[in-house]
Amino acid sequence: LIISPKTEAEANGGQRWVPIFSDFAPFLEAAFDAAEVGSVFVIERGRETNLNQLWRKHTMRAIDRAGLDAWPRLLHALRASCESELVKEFPITTVARWLGHS
């Protein structure tokens, strides 16, 4: 369940269900298994800060370590790439709903 405060005024209350894709399932399962009993979130680190900034910082660090140049609008580009891959397997209307497009 994705909860988006930015869209909470919409009919769905800013919430949408997104499947866990097989590529990511092992990582989320490992985080779940490593979480303390009673934890609400499987990934606690960084919750006290702006998650977009934290994500960008770690992604930029990984790109630098790989010796690559980061492209402009990094998150936007990755999201668009993900959408392109998803529409190869799922109807565009379903993908649009998962990604929060109206």
JOWO-V604527 format. One record per residue. N is the residue number from 1. PSI is psi as a letter, one per 20 degrees, with the letter a starting at -180 (none if undefined). Layout:
BEGIN
{{N PSI} {N PSI}}
END
This chain:
BEGIN
{{1 p} {2 p} {3 p} {4 o} {5 h} {6 h} {7 k} {8 i} {9 i} {10 r} {11 h} {12 j} {13 j} {14 k} {15 q} {16 q} {17 p} {18 p} {19 q} {20 o} {21 q} {22 h} {23 h} {24 i} {25 g} {26 h} {27 g} {28 h} {29 g} {30 g} {31 h} {32 g} {33 h} {34 i} {35 q} {36 q} {37 p} {38 i} {39 q} {40 h} {41 q} {42 h} {43 o} {44 h} {45 p} {46 i} {47 h} {48 i} {49 r} {50 o} {51 h} {52 g} {53 g} {54 g} {55 g} {56 g} {57 g} {58 h} {59 g} {60 h} {61 g} {62 g} {63 g} {64 g} {65 h} {66 i} {67 k} {68 r} {69 p} {70 q} {71 q} {72 q} {73 l} {74 g} {75 g} {76 g} {77 g} {78 h} {79 g} {80 h} {81 g} {82 g} {83 g} {84 h} {85 g} {86 h} {87 i} {88 h} {89 h} {90 q} {91 q} {92 h} {93 h} {94 g} {95 g} {96 g} {97 g} {98 h} {99 i} {100 j} {101 q} {102 none}}
END
